[in-house]
Amino acid sequence: MAETFFAYYGQATGDGNLTRREKALIALAVAHALKCPYCIDSYTTTLHKMSVSEAEMGEAVHVAGAMAAGISLVHSVQMMNKLDELNAPQGGASLGVVRHS
């Protein structure tokens, strides 16, 4: 199975419609979002060898951070809907309206 995975990994991270450089920046951002220290080290090294600047790497990481923050905030709608359900009169059903804040 490992051989199959590494073949897939090589194809997914190699040049295609996106360059290896672009894919490595995406991988670095994902490594930060998913908190993989080994991946962070690996892709920082890979990008350094590609002469990618610290500013470019940092910007990719900030995109991941902004996405993670936005996703967390959007999920608060689920919390608000559950509170509506819990606060509905006994025997009554919540309207099931999704609130947008």
N, C-alpha and C positions, 0 to 999 in steps of 0.2 A: 504494500500500500504506500509506503514511503516514496518509492520511485514514482508512482502515479501522482502523488501530491506534489513532489518537487518538479515534475514535468509541467504540471498545471501552474505551479507558482512561477516557474520560469517564463511560461507563455503569458501569464497575467501581468508580470512585472516588466517584461521586455518591450522593445519598441513595437508599436502598433499604431492605432489612430492617435494615441497619446505617446509622447516620448518617454524614454526611461526616466528622464529627469522629472517630468511632470508626475509620473507614477510614483517616483521616490518621494516627492513632496507630499503627495496624497498619503502615502504609506506613513510618513513621519507624523502627519496630522492625525491619522487614525491611531497610530501607536500612542500618541498623547491622550487622545480621547478614551482609548481602552486601557490606558495605564500599563503599558508593557515596557518596562525599563530596558530589557534586552533589545527590543525592536527600536526603541528610541536611540540606543547606542549604535545599533547596526545602521539605521538609516541616516543618522547624523554623520557617521563615518562615510557612508556611500555618497551622500550629498557633498560633503567636504571634498572628497576625491573628485567630484564633478565640478568643483569650483563654484558651488552654490553659496551665496553669501548668507551670513548669519541673519541679516534683515529679511531675506526671502524665506529662510526656514522659519523665522519667528512669525512672519505673516501667515504662513501655512498653519502654524500652531494656533494662532489667534482665530483663524477661520474655524478650526475645530472647536475651540473654546466657545466661540460665539454660537455655533450650532448646538453644542451641548447645553448651553444656558437657555437658548430659545426653546429647545425640546423640553427641558425641565419646566419652563414657565407654561408652555402650551398644555402640558399634562395637568396643570392645576385645574383645568376645566373639568377633568374627571373628578377631582376632589370636590369642586363646587356642585357638580351634579349629584354626587353621593350625599353631600350635606342637604341639598334640596329634598332628596328622597328621605333622609333621616328626619328632617324637620317637617315633612308633610303631615297633615292631620292624621291621627290614627284611623285606619280603615280607608283612608283616601289615598289615591295614587298621585305620585308626582306627575307633573305635566310632561316631564321628559324633555323639556326645552333645553337646548344647549346654549349656555350663556357665552357671550363673547365679551371679553374685557380688554 
